[in-house]
Amino acid sequence: METRAWWKEAVVYQIYPRSFADSNGDGIGDLNGITQHLDYLKDLGVDVIWISPFYPSPNYDNGYDISDYRGINPEFGTMEDFDRLLSEVHARGMKMVIDLVVNHSSSEHPFFIESRKSRDNPYRDWYIWKDGKNGNPPNNWGSCFSGSAWQYDEATDQYYLHLFAPQQPDLNWANPKVRDAVFDMMTWWCDKGIDGYRMDVIGMIGKENFDDGPVAPGGLYGSFESSCQHTQTTHRYIREMRERVLDRYDLLTVGEAGGTVEQAVRYASLDGKELNMIFSFEHNDALNDGTALGKWSDHQAQLQEVREILNRWQTALIGKAWNSVYLSNHDQPRQVSRYGNDGPLYRVRSAKMLATLIHLMHGTPYIYNGEELGMTNIYFTDLEQYRDVEVFNAWKQWVGSGLVHPEDMMRYFAKISRDNARTPMQWDTTKHAGFTTGTPWIEVNRNYLEINAADEVRDPDSVYHYYRKLIALRHEQKVVVYGSFVPLLEDDPMVYAYCRELDGKQMTVLCNWTQKTAPCTLKDETAGEIVLSNYALHQPGVLQPYEAIVFLN
């Protein structure tokens, strides 16, 4: 059996603080709102809460543009509120992970304000500044949020790098003073008692060259991937981080790094020299249609695509590195809308099926707030309803240039926009779903009268209670945490199946990915006790629409 660790056995619940619970009626979720709902999370059974950024920020990218790494955004409360929240989390036997966003800062951070004053300012090389070429940016790189990755600054006649929004200038990790400042800040939070870090786009911190990148057919900008992602320099910086900070504490560390399984083994090797685990993006990227539009598509991922990717990560990492498993987060649409069926007939069944599929895999499972209720995409119909900078930049780049029809772009946004996951948590049937007594910062999904925590907590057959059973099963059965992973029925067009094995114990998981009845003789051949299912009655030889069934023997 693999070496035991608390973060391997944990279930993590991600909270998007702006949208979770508002305690003071200003329409924005806050830290005290989280504190008020800790018993709900404890009852759900989660071990760790991960809170997305709560630091001071101009909010060009909803808090991922940080202007003070040791403060609390006044919209979210005070440092006293944070200290109380952390204390209450620990009092319930849970742990807290916070976001580390240090590939870039806000353009309003004091470091950058100084950096842009003059070419000889002491903070100039805390960021990445370059001369232009023939009146153009230093190279052809495109930003992750559309447009060029370079912003011209007239005051000093140079460009600064921003792999995301212009308001998010990239820090220069090659400067040891930057690394010193980051490591000091990390130590400060660890000494306050936090239990880990989710590291935002950590795979981009080691820039090795600034050559032009390849341009996809029909694309407008070049890729920076070979120069800025998964470089030897990035690994060197992370190992330095581990030596100077992480090794001094017992932490959960997960990197938003993406990449291949081979790259994941380097980041999350069981030798413990870098991170505990990383987030894979491949299964989410399976929805991209391969065009120059990148993520913007209404392509529906097929079982064969998703299964091949997830199974490859499962089998390749066991014994070499640790998996993190998830389908949704603050950067992805709602999973029941993306992978399942969010219509009234099958929403509950498919939400439970998807949860079964993910939670019984090898790796630490992550729940995104509202997922345990089966919350759905909101399907905005007007551009003005959106709040995400990524949406507006994409509209400007593709619709503004005449390359994409407005109706097509709105359809893509409705399918895959990040705002789908950022609508307020649906607590009850009162106005604004019990999220706030004020006006919410973004619209509440209109289906909150049918989908809300209060009703689901009372209903033993709800998605919420199914998640409780899944979490309890993981806690009770070590085969879920440490068992091998054996893919089954890999060519089946309708059924996702696999087996977990440990010390003679075998758990078989069968999931019908479709809304049709699926033949599955393996169901009858599997000896053992049914320990979980989203149907009370079963039919021989078949799996009913979106049926999930788990056998243990």
C-alpha positions as CSV (number, residue, x, y, z in Angstrom):
1,M,0.0,0.0,0.0
2,E,1.2,3.5,-0.7
3,T,2.4,5.7,2.2
4,R,-0.5,7.1,4.1
5,A,-1.1,10.8,4.3
6,W,-4.0,12.9,5.6
7,W,-4.4,14.8,2.3
8,K,-4.7,11.5,0.4
9,E,-7.6,10.4,2.6
10,A,-9.3,13.9,2.6
11,V,-12.3,15.2,0.6
12,V,-11.8,18.9,-0.3
13,Y,-14.7,21.4,-0.7
14,Q,-13.9,24.5,-2.7
15,I,-15.6,27.8,-1.7
16,Y,-15.9,30.7,-4.1
17,P,-16.3,33.3,-1.3
18,R,-18.0,36.0,-3.4
19,S,-20.8,33.6,-4.2
20,F,-21.1,31.4,-1.2
21,A,-22.9,33.3,1.6
22,D,-23.4,37.0,2.3
23,S,-23.7,37.9,6.0
24,N,-24.1,41.6,5.8
25,G,-26.6,42.2,3.0
26,D,-24.2,44.0,0.5
27,G,-24.8,41.3,-2.1
28,I,-21.3,39.9,-1.9
29,G,-20.4,36.7,-0.1
30,D,-17.9,37.1,2.8
31,L,-15.9,35.3,5.4
32,N,-18.5,35.5,8.1
33,G,-21.0,33.9,5.7
34,I,-18.6,31.0,5.4
35,T,-18.3,30.7,9.1
36,Q,-22.1,30.6,9.5
37,H,-22.3,27.5,7.2
38,L,-19.4,25.5,8.6
39,D,-21.8,23.0,10.3
40,Y,-23.4,22.4,6.9
41,L,-19.9,21.5,5.5
42,K,-19.1,19.4,8.6
43,D,-22.4,17.5,8.2
44,L,-21.6,16.9,4.5
45,G,-18.5,15.1,5.7
46,V,-15.8,17.1,4.0
47,D,-12.3,17.3,5.6
48,V,-10.8,20.4,4.0
49,I,-12.2,23.6,2.7
50,W,-10.3,25.5,0.0
51,I,-11.2,29.2,-0.1
52,S,-10.6,31.0,-3.4
53,P,-8.9,34.4,-3.1
54,F,-10.1,36.8,-0.4
55,Y,-7.3,39.2,-0.5
56,P,-7.5,43.0,-1.4
57,S,-8.0,43.3,-5.1
58,P,-9.4,45.6,-7.7
59,N,-11.4,42.6,-9.0
60,Y,-10.6,42.8,-12.6
61,D,-10.4,39.0,-12.4
62,N,-12.6,38.4,-9.3
63,G,-9.8,38.4,-6.8
64,Y,-7.1,36.7,-8.9
65,D,-5.4,40.1,-9.2
66,I,-4.1,40.6,-5.7
67,S,-3.0,44.1,-4.5
68,D,-2.0,43.0,-0.9
69,Y,-0.9,39.4,-0.2
70,R,-1.2,39.8,3.6
71,G,-4.6,41.5,3.8
72,I,-8.4,40.8,3.5
73,N,-10.6,42.4,0.9
74,P,-12.9,44.7,2.9
75,E,-15.8,43.2,0.8
76,F,-15.1,39.9,2.5
77,G,-14.4,41.2,6.0
78,T,-11.4,41.7,8.3
79,M,-8.4,39.8,9.4
80,E,-10.2,39.2,12.7
81,D,-13.0,37.6,10.6
82,F,-10.4,35.3,8.9
83,D,-8.8,34.3,12.2
84,R,-12.2,33.4,13.6
85,L,-13.1,31.4,10.5
86,L,-9.8,29.5,10.7
87,S,-10.3,28.8,14.4
88,E,-13.9,27.5,13.8
89,V,-12.8,25.3,10.9
90,H,-10.2,23.7,13.2
91,A,-12.6,23.4,16.0
92,R,-14.7,21.2,13.8
93,G,-11.8,18.9,12.9
94,M,-11.5,20.3,9.4
95,K,-8.6,22.0,7.7
96,M,-8.3,25.1,5.5
97,V,-6.4,25.5,2.2
98,I,-6.0,29.0,0.7
99,D,-5.1,30.2,-2.8
100,L,-1.6,31.2,-3.7
101,V,-1.6,33.5,-6.7
102,V,2.0,34.4,-7.4
103,N,2.5,34.0,-11.1
104,H,1.2,37.6,-11.3
105,S,0.0,40.3,-9.0
106,S,-2.5,43.1,-9.5
107,S,-1.3,46.1,-11.5
108,E,-2.4,48.1,-8.4
109,H,0.0,46.2,-6.1
110,P,2.6,48.6,-4.6
111,F,5.4,46.5,-6.2
112,F,4.1,47.1,-9.7
113,I,3.2,50.8,-9.0
114,E,6.9,51.3,-8.2
115,S,8.0,49.1,-11.1
116,R,6.3,51.1,-13.8
117,K,7.6,54.5,-12.5
118,S,11.0,54.3,-14.3
119,R,13.4,52.0,-15.9
120,D,15.8,52.3,-13.0
121,N,13.3,51.9,-10.2
122,P,14.5,49.3,-7.6
123,Y,11.3,47.3,-8.3
124,R,11.6,47.5,-12.1
125,D,12.9,43.9,-12.4
126,W,10.3,42.5,-10.1
127,Y,8.2,42.3,-13.3
128,I,9.0,41.4,-16.9
129,W,9.6,44.5,-19.0
130,K,10.8,44.4,-22.7
131,D,11.5,46.7,-25.5
132,G,9.1,46.4,-28.5
133,K,10.1,45.3,-32.0
134,N,9.5,47.6,-34.9
135,G,6.6,49.3,-33.1
136,N,5.1,46.0,-32.1
137,P,5.1,43.9,-28.8
138,P,8.3,42.0,-28.0
139,N,6.9,38.8,-29.4
140,N,3.7,37.3,-30.7
141,W,2.3,35.7,-27.5
142,G,-1.4,35.8,-26.9
143,S,-2.9,36.2,-23.4
144,C,-5.0,33.5,-21.9
145,F,-7.8,36.1,-21.7
146,S,-7.6,37.0,-25.4
147,G,-5.5,39.7,-27.1
148,S,-1.7,40.3,-26.8
149,A,0.1,39.1,-23.7
150,W,2.0,42.4,-23.7
151,Q,0.9,45.8,-22.6
152,Y,2.6,49.0,-23.8
153,D,3.5,51.5,-21.1
154,E,4.0,54.9,-22.6
155,A,5.7,56.4,-19.5
156,T,8.8,54.2,-19.9
157,D,8.4,53.2,-23.6
158,Q,8.4,49.5,-22.8
159,Y,6.0,46.6,-22.7
160,Y,5.2,44.4,-19.6
161,L,4.1,40.8,-19.8
162,H,0.7,39.7,-18.6
163,L,-0.2,36.1,-19.5
164,F,-3.8,36.9,-18.3
165,A,-5.4,40.4,-18.1
166,P,-3.4,43.6,-18.5
167,Q,-4.3,44.3,-14.9
168,Q,-2.4,41.1,-13.9
169,P,1.3,41.7,-14.7
170,D,3.5,38.7,-14.4
171,L,6.0,38.7,-11.5
172,N,9.7,38.0,-12.5
173,W,10.6,34.9,-10.5
174,A,14.1,35.1,-11.9
175,N,14.7,37.9,-9.5
176,P,15.7,36.3,-6.1
177,K,14.1,39.3,-4.3
178,V,10.7,38.3,-5.7
179,R,11.2,34.7,-4.5
180,D,12.2,35.9,-1.1
181,A,9.1,38.1,-0.8
182,V,6.8,35.2,-1.9
183,F,8.4,32.7,0.5
184,D,8.2,35.2,3.4
185,M,4.5,35.8,2.7
186,M,3.8,32.1,2.5
187,T,5.5,31.5,5.8
188,W,3.4,34.3,7.4
189,W,0.2,32.5,6.4
190,C,1.5,29.1,7.5
191,D,2.4,30.5,10.9
192,K,-1.2,31.8,11.2
193,G,-2.2,28.1,10.9
194,I,-3.5,27.5,7.4
195,D,-3.2,23.9,6.2
196,G,-2.2,24.2,2.6
197,Y,-2.1,26.0,-0.7
198,R,-3.8,25.7,-4.0
199,M,-1.3,27.3,-6.3
200,D,-2.8,29.3,-9.1
201,V,-1.1,28.7,-12.6
202,I,2.0,27.6,-10.8
203,G,3.3,25.9,-13.9
204,M,3.9,29.3,-15.6
205,I,6.3,30.9,-13.1
206,G,9.5,29.8,-14.8
207,K,9.9,31.8,-18.0
208,E,13.0,30.6,-19.9
209,N,12.9,32.5,-23.2
210,F,10.7,35.0,-25.0
211,D,10.8,33.6,-28.6
212,D,7.7,33.8,-30.8
213,G,5.4,30.9,-30.4
214,P,3.5,28.9,-33.0
215,V,0.2,30.3,-34.2
216,A,-2.8,27.9,-34.6
217,P,-4.5,27.9,-38.0
218,G,-6.8,30.9,-38.1
219,G,-5.4,32.2,-34.8
220,L,-4.3,35.7,-34.1
221,Y,-1.5,35.2,-31.6
222,G,1.3,32.7,-30.8
223,S,1.4,30.2,-28.0
224,F,3.8,30.8,-25.0
225,E,3.6,27.2,-23.8
226,S,7.1,26.0,-24.8
227,S,8.7,29.1,-23.2
228,C,6.6,29.5,-20.0
229,Q,4.9,26.3,-19.0
230,H,6.4,23.2,-17.2
231,T,10.0,24.4,-17.7
232,Q,13.0,23.2,-15.8
233,T,13.1,26.6,-14.2
234,T,9.6,26.2,-12.8
235,H,10.6,22.9,-11.2
236,R,13.7,24.6,-9.7
237,Y,11.6,27.4,-8.2
238,I,9.1,24.9,-6.7
239,R,11.8,22.8,-5.2
240,E,13.2,26.0,-3.6
241,M,9.8,26.8,-2.3
242,R,9.6,23.3,-0.7
243,E,13.0,23.6,0.9
244,R,12.4,27.1,2.2
245,V,8.7,26.9,3.2
246,L,6.7,23.8,2.6
247,D,8.9,21.3,4.3
248,R,8.5,23.2,7.6
249,Y,4.8,22.4,7.8
250,D,2.4,19.5,7.2
251,L,0.4,20.9,4.3
252,L,-1.8,20.0,1.4
253,T,-0.3,21.4,-1.8
254,V,-2.0,21.3,-5.1
255,G,-0.8,23.0,-8.2
256,E,-2.9,24.3,-11.1
257,A,-0.4,23.1,-13.7
258,G,-2.2,21.0,-16.2
259,G,0.2,19.4,-18.7
260,T,0.7,15.7,-19.5
261,V,0.8,12.7,-17.1
262,E,4.6,12.7,-17.5
263,Q,4.7,16.3,-16.4
264,A,2.4,15.5,-13.5
265,V,4.8,12.9,-12.3
266,R,7.5,15.5,-12.1
267,Y,5.3,18.0,-10.1
268,A,3.7,15.4,-7.8
269,S,6.2,12.6,-7.5
270,L,5.9,10.5,-4.4
271,D,9.4,11.5,-3.5
272,G,7.8,14.6,-2.0
273,K,10.3,17.1,-3.6
274,E,7.7,19.4,-5.1
275,L,3.9,19.3,-4.7
276,N,1.4,16.7,-3.3
277,M,-0.7,16.8,-6.5
278,I,-1.7,18.9,-9.5
279,F,-4.9,19.6,-11.3
280,S,-5.2,18.0,-14.8
281,F,-7.1,19.9,-17.5
282,E,-7.1,17.3,-20.2
283,H,-10.6,16.0,-19.5
284,N,-12.0,19.5,-19.5
285,D,-10.1,20.4,-22.6
286,A,-11.8,17.4,-24.3
287,L,-14.8,19.8,-24.9
288,N,-12.7,22.1,-27.1
289,D,-13.4,21.6,-30.8
290,G,-9.8,22.1,-31.9
291,T,-10.4,25.4,-33.7
292,A,-8.6,28.7,-33.3
293,L,-11.3,29.7,-30.8
294,G,-9.8,27.5,-28.1
295,K,-12.2,26.8,-25.3
296,W,-15.1,28.6,-27.0
297,S,-17.3,25.9,-28.3
298,D,-20.6,24.1,-27.7
299,H,-19.0,20.7,-28.4
300,Q,-20.4,18.0,-26.0
301,A,-17.6,15.7,-24.7
302,Q,-18.2,12.1,-25.6
303,L,-17.7,9.2,-23.1
304,Q,-14.9,7.7,-25.2
305,E,-13.0,11.0,-25.0
306,V,-13.4,11.6,-21.3
307,R,-12.8,7.9,-20.4
308,E,-9.6,7.6,-22.3
309,I,-8.2,10.7,-20.6
310,L,-9.3,9.9,-17.0
311,N,-8.2,6.3,-17.3
312,R,-4.8,7.3,-18.6
313,W,-4.2,9.6,-15.7
314,Q,-5.5,7.0,-13.2
315,T,-3.3,4.2,-14.5
316,A,-0.1,6.3,-15.2
317,L,0.1,8.0,-11.8
318,I,-0.5,5.1,-9.4
319,G,2.7,4.3,-7.7
320,K,4.4,7.3,-9.1
321,A,2.4,10.4,-8.2
322,W,-0.9,11.4,-6.6
323,N,-4.0,12.3,-8.5
324,S,-6.5,15.0,-7.8
325,V,-10.0,14.2,-9.2
326,Y,-12.7,16.7,-10.1
327,L,-15.1,17.8,-12.8
328,S,-16.0,21.3,-11.8
329,N,-14.5,24.4,-10.2
330,H,-14.7,28.2,-10.4
331,D,-13.1,28.1,-13.9
332,Q,-15.4,25.5,-15.3
333,P,-19.2,25.4,-16.0
334,R,-21.4,23.3,-13.8
335,Q,-20.6,19.6,-14.2
336,V,-24.1,18.3,-14.5
337,S,-24.7,20.7,-17.4
338,R,-21.3,20.0,-19.0
339,Y,-21.1,16.2,-18.7
340,G,-24.5,15.1,-17.6
341,N,-28.1,16.1,-18.1
342,D,-29.5,19.1,-16.3
343,G,-33.1,18.7,-17.5
344,P,-35.8,18.0,-14.8
345,L,-36.1,14.3,-15.7
346,Y,-32.5,13.3,-15.3
347,R,-30.6,16.0,-13.4
348,V,-30.6,14.2,-10.0
349,R,-29.7,10.9,-11.5
350,S,-26.9,12.2,-13.7
351,A,-25.5,14.4,-10.9
352,K,-25.2,11.3,-8.7
353,M,-23.7,9.3,-11.5
354,L,-21.0,11.8,-12.2
355,A,-20.2,12.1,-8.5
356,T,-19.9,8.3,-8.2
357,L,-17.6,8.1,-11.2
358,I,-15.2,10.8,-9.8
359,H,-15.2,10.2,-6.0
360,L,-14.3,6.5,-6.2
361,M,-11.3,7.0,-8.4
362,H,-7.7,7.1,-7.2
363,G,-6.8,10.5,-5.8
364,T,-8.1,13.4,-3.6
365,P,-11.6,14.4,-4.7
366,Y,-12.6,18.1,-5.0
367,I,-16.2,19.3,-4.6
368,Y,-17.0,22.8,-5.9
369,N,-19.7,24.6,-3.9
370,G,-23.1,23.8,-5.1
371,E,-22.0,20.7,-6.9
372,E,-23.3,18.6,-4.0
373,L,-26.8,20.1,-4.8
374,G,-26.6,19.4,-8.5
375,M,-26.6,23.1,-9.3
376,T,-26.7,23.8,-13.1
377,N,-25.5,26.4,-15.6
378,I,-27.5,29.6,-15.6
379,Y,-27.7,30.0,-19.4
380,F,-27.6,33.8,-19.6
381,T,-29.1,35.3,-22.8
382,D,-27.7,38.8,-22.6
383,L,-24.1,39.8,-22.6
384,E,-24.8,42.4,-19.9
385,Q,-25.7,39.6,-17.5
386,Y,-22.1,38.3,-17.5
387,R,-19.4,39.5,-15.1
388,D,-16.3,37.6,-16.2
389,V,-13.4,39.5,-17.8
390,E,-12.7,36.4,-19.9
391,V,-16.1,36.7,-21.6
392,F,-15.8,40.4,-22.5
393,N,-12.3,40.0,-23.8
394,A,-13.4,37.0,-25.9
395,W,-16.3,39.0,-27.3
396,K,-14.0,41.8,-28.2
397,Q,-11.5,39.5,-29.9
398,W,-13.8,37.2,-31.9
399,V,-17.1,39.1,-32.3
400,G,-15.6,42.5,-32.5
401,S,-13.3,41.4,-35.3
402,G,-16.2,39.8,-37.2
403,L,-14.7,36.3,-37.0
404,V,-17.6,34.9,-35.0
405,H,-21.3,35.6,-35.2
406,P,-22.8,37.1,-32.0
407,E,-25.4,34.4,-31.7
408,D,-22.7,31.7,-31.9
409,M,-20.6,33.3,-29.3
410,M,-23.5,33.7,-26.9
411,R,-24.2,30.0,-27.3
412,Y,-20.6,29.2,-26.4
413,F,-20.8,31.4,-23.4
414,A,-24.0,29.7,-22.2
415,K,-22.3,26.4,-22.5
416,I,-18.8,27.0,-21.0
417,S,-18.5,30.5,-19.4
418,R,-16.9,30.6,-16.0
419,D,-19.9,32.6,-14.7
420,N,-22.0,29.5,-14.9
421,A,-20.1,28.3,-11.8
422,R,-20.1,31.7,-10.1
423,T,-23.8,32.3,-9.5
424,P,-24.7,32.5,-5.8
425,M,-25.0,29.4,-3.7
426,Q,-28.7,28.3,-3.5
427,W,-29.4,27.9,0.2
428,D,-33.2,28.0,0.4
429,T,-36.4,29.2,-1.3
430,T,-36.4,32.8,0.1
431,K,-35.5,35.7,-2.1
432,H,-32.1,35.5,-3.8
433,A,-32.0,31.8,-2.7
434,G,-31.0,32.9,0.8
435,F,-27.6,34.0,-0.4
436,T,-28.1,37.7,0.5
437,T,-30.8,40.1,1.8
438,G,-29.4,42.7,-0.7
439,T,-28.9,42.7,-4.4
440,P,-26.5,39.9,-5.5
441,W,-23.4,40.9,-7.4
442,I,-24.4,38.4,-10.1
443,E,-27.8,37.0,-10.8
444,V,-29.1,34.0,-8.9
445,N,-30.1,31.0,-11.0
446,R,-33.9,31.0,-11.4
447,N,-34.1,27.3,-10.6
448,Y,-33.3,27.9,-6.9
449,L,-36.9,27.1,-6.0
450,E,-36.3,23.5,-7.2
451,I,-32.6,23.3,-6.3
452,N,-31.5,24.5,-2.9
453,A,-29.7,23.2,0.2
454,A,-32.6,23.5,2.6
455,D,-34.8,21.2,0.6
456,E,-32.0,18.7,-0.1
457,V,-30.9,18.4,3.5
458,R,-34.5,17.4,4.3
459,D,-34.7,14.9,1.4
460,P,-32.9,11.7,2.1
461,D,-32.9,10.9,-1.7
462,S,-31.3,14.2,-2.7
463,V,-28.0,14.8,-4.4
464,Y,-26.7,16.3,-1.1
465,H,-27.4,13.1,0.8
466,Y,-25.8,11.0,-2.0
467,Y,-22.6,13.0,-1.6
468,R,-22.7,12.3,2.1
469,K,-22.9,8.6,1.4
470,L,-20.0,8.8,-1.1
471,I,-17.8,10.7,1.3
472,A,-18.6,8.3,4.1
473,L,-17.8,5.3,1.8
474,R,-14.4,6.9,1.0
475,H,-13.7,7.3,4.7
476,E,-14.7,3.8,5.5
477,Q,-13.0,1.9,2.7
478,K,-9.3,2.2,2.2
479,V,-9.6,0.5,-1.1
480,V,-11.0,3.8,-2.4
481,V,-8.0,5.8,-1.3
482,Y,-5.1,3.4,-1.8
483,G,-6.4,0.6,-4.1
484,S,-5.2,-0.1,-7.6
485,F,-7.3,1.2,-10.6
486,V,-8.3,-1.3,-13.2
487,P,-10.3,0.0,-16.2
488,L,-13.2,-2.1,-17.4
489,L,-15.4,-2.1,-20.6
490,E,-13.1,0.4,-22.2
491,D,-14.8,0.1,-25.6
492,D,-18.4,0.3,-24.3
493,P,-20.2,3.3,-25.9
494,M,-22.5,3.9,-22.9
495,V,-20.9,2.5,-19.7
496,Y,-18.0,3.9,-17.8
497,A,-16.7,1.0,-15.5
498,Y,-13.6,0.4,-13.4
499,C,-12.5,-1.7,-10.4
500,R,-10.5,-0.7,-7.3
501,E,-8.5,-3.5,-5.6
502,L,-6.6,-3.6,-2.3
503,D,-5.5,-6.5,0.0
504,G,-8.0,-8.9,-1.5
505,K,-10.9,-6.4,-1.4
506,Q,-12.5,-5.4,-4.7
507,M,-14.8,-2.5,-5.5
508,T,-16.5,-2.3,-8.9
509,V,-18.0,0.9,-10.2
510,L,-20.5,0.9,-13.1
511,C,-21.9,4.2,-14.5
512,N,-24.3,4.6,-17.4
513,W,-23.1,7.9,-19.1
514,T,-26.4,8.2,-21.1
515,Q,-30.1,8.7,-20.8
516,K,-30.8,5.4,-22.5
517,T,-30.9,1.9,-20.9
518,A,-27.5,0.4,-21.4
519,P,-26.7,-3.4,-21.7
520,C,-24.2,-4.4,-19.0
521,T,-23.7,-8.1,-18.4
522,L,-20.8,-7.2,-16.1
523,K,-23.5,-6.0,-13.6
524,D,-24.8,-9.6,-13.1
525,E,-21.3,-11.1,-13.2
526,T,-20.1,-8.9,-10.3
527,A,-20.4,-10.8,-7.1
528,G,-20.6,-8.8,-4.0
529,E,-22.7,-6.4,-1.9
530,I,-24.2,-3.3,-3.5
531,V,-22.8,-0.5,-1.2
532,L,-24.1,2.5,-3.2
533,S,-26.5,3.2,-6.1
534,N,-28.6,6.0,-7.4
535,Y,-31.5,3.6,-8.0
536,A,-33.5,1.7,-5.4
537,L,-34.6,-1.0,-7.8
538,H,-32.3,-2.7,-10.3
539,Q,-32.9,-4.5,-13.6
540,P,-30.8,-7.6,-14.6
541,G,-28.4,-7.3,-17.4
542,V,-28.8,-3.5,-17.9
543,L,-28.1,-0.2,-16.4
544,Q,-31.0,2.3,-16.3
545,P,-30.6,5.9,-17.6
546,Y,-27.6,7.5,-15.7
547,E,-27.6,4.6,-13.3
548,A,-24.6,4.3,-11.0
549,I,-24.0,1.1,-8.9
550,V,-21.1,0.2,-6.7
551,F,-20.3,-3.4,-5.6
552,L,-17.9,-4.4,-2.9
553,N,-16.5,-7.9,-2.4
